[in-house]
Amino acid sequence: MSNTNLTIDMVTREALRIAHEKAVYLGTIDRQYDDSFANSGAKIGSSLRIRQPNQFTRRQGSRIMDVQDVTETAITATVATQDGVDIRFNSAELALDIDDFSKRYIEPAMAVLVSGIESDVLQAQQKLCYNSVGTSGSPMSDLVEAGAARARLNQGLAPKDNRCIQVTSPTAGTMVNGLKGLFHDGSQLKRQYNEGMLGRIAGFDWFENERLWTRSMSADVTGTTDAASLVTDGGNDVDMHTTIATTAVGEVFTIAGVYACHAETKQSLGYLQQFVILTGTAGVLTVSPSTILTGAKQNVCSAAGAQLAITDFNSAATVFVGAASSAITQNIAYHKEWATFITADLPLMDDAHRCARRNQDGISLRVWEASDIRNDERLMRLDILYGHKVLRPEWATNITD
């Protein structure tokens, strides 16, 4: 039975339902709703602080206590973006039932909105991921790369639950063909009918996603650090020779002799620590992670597990992941809490009976309707105010295809 007049609340509820279904990546990372803006509404530039976990060093034996200060650290996530979709329809179409109205207007509008937001967030966050496994030009066809990604997450102390892999459609097709002879748990077959869901394999939920980032490599991918490197204990700067001056944000490299170490035991993990470029000009690069040589947050060491000195970074050879001037597809494996997507309430306008907002599963959406009396039309805008942040980069790894 048709509604005589679709209410703004019905439209808002239906739009959020569709947004939830379309969010292939956003639905698998940490989502937060900041209710501190529930009364007044947030604006672009509003921010919130997210508490980080504490880290400590171990005392061995029964010697005098080595009391450590508890230093609470937090990061700020900015609600920086307001995205929306605007639609027009005539007043007679408000007499449609919600299913028809959704199919004709809400679903295509929300598909575009969610797809655009997810693409922006996913690619921005992938550029901040310093772990990288796989071989350029060798697409995933078995579980070797997934196993390598699993090992990186384990070494980063990521919990074993809530792990996902996002892959492109060509990679998904190759994987399905490569694994067709393996046993598949029948209880997982139903889940494959969820949008983008391929199944659970090797400890990950697999999703098909065409919004993944492609890394564009610069022309300079070899060289050394400067003879008097800018590296400091706990800093983020690395001074390269000018041959590396054209490097691009998101490129990953290693430094000879600088190994990753276990976050708790501080022993070498057996592979060179990878760094991702955040910014860079004239050879001076700002990278992640910081180079921390000692203490509770130490993350680099020698091949034998010994502590490094600042001079170990001087005139050291660098090797980049990927060939010069190439374009490399980046799949990604991650734990849910490696990154977060945050929304806040937008303000309700004075004509509140035609402006509604609703929060569901960490996504706040506002729908605002107005009339155009001259053209006998209804105007409607759907808006989301959001921010995002990488919380634990060690809990994710890009998989080069």
Sequence and secondary structure as in RCSB ss.txt:
>XXXX:A:sequence
MSNTNLTIDMVTREALRIAHEKAVYLGTIDRQYDDSFANSGAKIGSSLRIRQPNQFTRRQGSRIMDVQDVTETAI
TATVATQDGVDIRFNSAELALDIDDFSKRYIEPAMAVLVSGIESDVLQAQQKLCYNSVGTSGSPMSDLVEAGAAR
ARLNQGLAPKDNRCIQVTSPTAGTMVNGLKGLFHDGSQLKRQYNEGMLGRIAGFDWFENERLWTRSMSADVTGTT
DAASLVTDGGNDVDMHTTIATTAVGEVFTIAGVYACHAETKQSLGYLQQFVILTGTAGVLTVSPSTILTGAKQNV
CSAAGAQLAITDFNSAATVFVGAASSAITQNIAYHKEWATFITADLPLMDDAHRCARRNQDGISLRVWEASDIRN
DERLMRLDILYGHKVLRPEWATNITD
>XXXX:A:secstr
   SS  HHHHHHHHHHHHHHH TTGGGSEEEEEGGGTTT   TTEEEEEE         SSSS         EE
EEEE EEEEEEEEEEGGGGGS HHHHIIIIIHHHHHHHHHHHHHHHHHHHHTT   EEE TT    SSHHHHHHH
HHHHHTT  SSSEEEEE HHHHHHHHHHTTTS   GGGTGGGGSTTEEEEETTEEEEE TT  EEE  S  EEEB
 TT    TTEEEEEB GGGTT  TT EEEEEEEEEE TTT  EEEEEEEEEEEEEETTEEEEEEEE  SSTT  E
E TTS    GGGGTT EEEESS TT EEEEEEEEEGGGEEEEEE     S GGGEEEEEETTEEEEEEEEEETTT
TEEEEEEEEEEEEEES GGGEEEEE 
